[in-house]
């Protein structure tokens, strides 16, 4: 968290997010299948870079960006049988009014 003295930027915040899913069992009764197939466990690391802009007449705005799944690992969420996207980047403008 770094304070800025510029006219447009109030502060910049960076960070890492770590998420781990351990082995589990699907005990849901579903016709046609006995157990949900997925990778037993995984860890995903994301990096975030946010620029918070100074308040304007319409409200607060920030530029939200980052890289998800930095280490480019394929994985499947429990109860969602589609391989999740590998590494991907994003940028968005968030406005709170």
Secondary structure, 3 states (H helix, E strand, C coil): CEECCCCCEEEEEEEEEEEEECCCCCCCCECCECCCCCCCCEEEEEEEEEEEECCECCEEEEEEEEEECCCCCCCEECCEEEECCCCEEEEEEEEEC
